[in-house]
Amino acid sequence: MDRDDLTALILRAKRRAGLSWDQIAARIGKSAVWTHSAATGMNAFPKDSAEAFVALLGLPESAIPLLVESPLKVWTQAVPTDPCIYRFYEVVGVYGPTLKALINEEFGNGIMSEIDFSMHVEREANPRGDRVKVTMSGKYLEYANW
């Protein structure tokens, strides 16, 4: 079994179990955003979380080594065609330079880390139609001058 096979197996097991990502995450003590990203190969599970995840979804024990393995974060599409994912690219394309400028103005010459990072997705009621609220929090890392 390779990582793509495991991801497909996980998604089938999730459907079969009838659980949401929020429910799965709560049962293994993680956030839904992180759990989905790890389940689809973009983060490595800690061993105890991998074991709980495997038990919860009835996955084979042979999945644990793949779940705890450090991922190779490679995207296969330059610009995604899925409308939801594309919109995030659009946000970065339109507001990326603004976010960079505001981060640099507030903190100095540096970046927001994705390594020490959290993200939450929520529904926000609005009379003009519900909104998707995405909150991202990453540690500020100053560029070294060398």
C-alpha positions in Angstrom: 0.0 0.0 0.0 1.3 3.5 -0.9 0.2 6.9 0.4 -2.4 7.4 -2.4 -3.9 4.0 -1.7 -4.0 4.8 2.0 -5.8 8.1 1.4 -8.4 6.4 -0.8 -8.9 3.8 2.0 -9.2 6.5 4.6 -11.9 8.4 2.6 -13.9 5.1 2.1 -13.6 4.2 5.8 -14.8 7.7 6.8 -17.8 7.5 4.5 -18.6 4.0 5.8 -18.3 5.2 9.5 -20.6 8.2 8.8 -18.3 10.6 10.7 -17.5 14.2 10.0 -13.9 15.5 10.1 -14.9 17.4 13.3 -16.1 14.2 14.9 -13.0 12.2 13.9 -10.7 15.1 15.1 -12.5 15.3 18.5 -12.1 11.6 19.1 -8.3 11.7 18.4 -7.7 15.1 20.1 -6.8 17.2 17.1 -8.4 19.9 15.0 -10.5 19.0 11.9 -8.2 21.0 9.6 -5.1 19.2 10.9 -6.8 15.8 10.9 -7.9 16.1 7.3 -4.5 17.3 6.1 -2.7 14.5 7.9 -5.3 11.9 6.7 -4.6 13.0 3.1 -0.9 13.0 3.5 0.1 16.6 4.0 1.1 16.2 7.7 2.5 13.3 9.8 0.4 11.9 12.6 2.1 11.4 16.0 2.2 7.7 16.7 -0.6 7.8 19.4 -2.9 9.8 17.2 -2.2 7.4 14.2 -3.1 4.5 16.4 -6.3 6.1 17.6 -7.2 7.1 14.0 -6.6 3.6 12.7 -8.8 2.1 15.5 -11.6 4.6 15.0 -11.9 4.0 11.3 -11.1 0.3 11.4 -8.0 0.7 9.2 -5.4 -2.0 9.0 -2.4 -1.7 11.4 -0.2 -1.5 8.3 -1.5 2.1 7.9 0.3 3.4 11.0 3.8 3.5 9.5 2.5 5.5 6.5 0.5 7.9 8.7 3.5 8.7 10.9 5.9 9.1 8.0 7.1 12.6 7.2 5.2 13.7 4.1 6.5 14.9 0.8 4.3 18.0 0.2 4.1 18.0 -3.5 1.2 19.5 -5.4 0.4 18.0 -8.8 -1.4 21.0 -10.4 0.1 24.4 -11.0 -3.4 26.0 -10.8 -6.2 23.8 -9.5 -9.4 23.5 -11.4 -11.6 22.7 -8.3 -13.5 26.0 -7.8 -13.2 26.0 -4.0 -9.4 25.4 -4.0 -8.9 27.8 -6.9 -10.5 30.6 -4.9 -7.8 30.2 -2.2 -5.2 30.7 -5.0 -7.2 33.7 -6.1 -7.1 35.1 -2.6 -3.3 34.7 -2.5 -3.0 36.1 -6.0 -5.0 39.2 -5.2 -4.1 39.8 -1.5 -0.7 38.0 -1.2 1.3 41.2 -1.8 -1.0 43.1 0.6 -0.6 40.5 3.3 3.2 40.4 2.9 3.3 44.2 3.1 1.1 44.3 6.2 3.1 41.5 7.9 6.4 43.3 7.1 5.0 46.6 8.3 3.8 45.2 11.6 6.6 42.7 12.4 9.6 43.5 10.2 11.2 41.6 7.4 10.0 38.1 7.8 7.3 35.5 7.2 4.3 33.8 8.8 5.4 30.2 9.5 3.2 27.3 8.3 5.3 24.9 10.4 4.1 26.5 13.7 0.6 27.1 12.5 -3.1 26.6 13.2 -6.2 27.1 11.1 -9.9 27.0 11.8 -12.9 27.0 9.5 -16.2 28.2 10.8 -19.7 29.1 9.5 -20.5 32.8 10.1 -24.2 33.8 9.8 -24.9 36.8 7.5 -28.2 38.1 6.2 -26.7 38.3 2.7 -25.8 34.6 2.9 -23.6 32.6 5.3 -19.9 33.2 5.2 -16.9 30.9 5.4 -14.6 32.2 8.1 -11.0 31.0 7.9 -8.7 31.9 10.7 -5.0 31.3 10.2 -2.3 31.8 12.9 1.3 31.3 12.2 4.5 32.1 14.2 6.4 35.1 12.9 9.9 34.3 11.7 12.3 37.1 11.0 14.7 36.7 8.1 18.3 36.2 9.2 20.8 38.7 7.9 23.9 36.8 7.1 
